[in-house]
Amino acid sequence: MSGGATQPNDPSIPNDADLWRRIPPAQMTEDDQVPSGRRPSTANFDDPELSVVIAAECTGGLETLLQGLPTFGVASFTAGDVRRLGLGVVRVQDESLPGHAHVTGHKTKSTRNRLARSCRMVRYPGPA
């Protein structure tokens, strides 16, 4: 953990667990450093309680995650990626979203940038 701080973290979520984050169409940015040339902007990772789903626990998959949000994309990163940045992952009960979790901890600009660049797009957003 960075700076010796301990973030709330659920050790029952394995490091190799894929975490999905919904990405609004307007929050993509051009980046020639990533293979696709586009990635989520760092603004997608600014929330103190960053909402994600544990992909393996999201019954119904992307259809469930994107219900009512047909133009949104989905970025994926692992719990291990998050933990290597000094953040934590905890389950948060949400009856409408199976596998819901939060990424905990303070997300500096550098941390948000590293997270944005580490994710892979599972689904690109449609037009805004």
Order of alpha helices (4+ residues) and beta strands (2+ residues): beta-beta-beta-beta-alpha-beta-alpha-beta-beta-alpha-beta
